[in-house]
Amino acid sequence: MKRIGLLTSGGDAPGMNAAIRAVVRTAIYYGIEVFGIERGYAGLIEDAIMPMEMRSVSDIVQRGGTKLRTARCLEMLTVDGQKQAVATLHKHGIEGLVVIGGDGSFRGAKCLAEDYGIPTIGIPGTIDNDLEYTDYTLGFDTAVNTCLDIINKLRDTMTSHERISVVEVMGRHCGDIALYAGITSGAEIIVVPEIAYNIEDIVTRINRSRANGKRSNIIVIAEGVMSAEAFAKQLQEVTTYSVRATTIGHIQRGGSPSMADRMLAAQFGNKAVHLLKDGIGNRVVGIRNNSIIDMDIIEAVSMKKKFNYELYETLQMISM
């Protein structure tokens, strides 16, 4: 394979730039030309393509966001859009494609591979950590650390005023950000889409913690359950303690990627190029049990995300 394309798609995630750098420089090392595609599948359909050189990816490993920019593309769901994307690849002589993104991005890559014979490699770039085949997705660690820093600051002011803080984190329908941020911040309670909650049980846990000497409480809620404002209102109706709501929002997607995400980016990008170089496509890369793996893209996107109930039980035991 002599020429490959590279795009970032869907929501941005810290570490995408580091992955772009790894793909470009690994490819150049092996004498493979790289073309960057701007704004994801939208740019592929619109022919927004540029050659990338060694210096194209200088000084980006520490930057959040994506140098190639990203967008959501409804046209890629249509046959006409797909055919135009394939035509653009053929026009530029691009023989294989690396897609950095989440579940929706992988479904686009699956379509190109399965229906049009374009060798594709997917790199999991999403803060949600909602892909079952890999233990961690690119950007998840940084997003959790961002939440952790904010929750630490909220704990200071909540303790000063003896309040309850309801903190909303992202993750769509996956509760992993809430779970990991809740455990590592010492939150008393987490509320996630995977487990039904009972408001009376939550009040009981709060009352028990207050009886044990605590003067504030942190509740981390995943956006897939409801908003922090709605939950705080519901809680305020059944408790006498003062309740405040905070939505962390898109801050979770930005910022310099953590060491863990930079390392994943380097390994994922390198692995993706090696697969294409060896004539292997229609795969996704990931990490499982601390080893970099790859698997069939069709199998990967069909796997249902499983919630880590063992970690959830850990929080129940140590949070009070």
Secondary structure, DSSP 8 states (H G I E B T S, - for coil): --EEEEEE-SS--TTHHHHHHHHHHHHHHTT-EEEEETTHHHHHHHT-EEEE-GGGGTT-TT--S-TT-----GGGGSHHHHHHHHHHHHHTT--EEEEEE-HHHHHHHHHHHHHH---EEEEEB-TT---TTSS--BTHHHHHHHHHHHHHHHHHHHHHHT-EEEEEE--TT--HHHHHHHHHHT-SEEE-TTS---HHHHHHHHHHHHHTT---EEEEEETTT--HHHHHHHHHTT-SS-EEEEE-GGGGG-S---HHHHHHHHHHHHHHHHHHHTT--SEEEEEETTEEEEEEHHHHHH------HHHHHHHHHH--
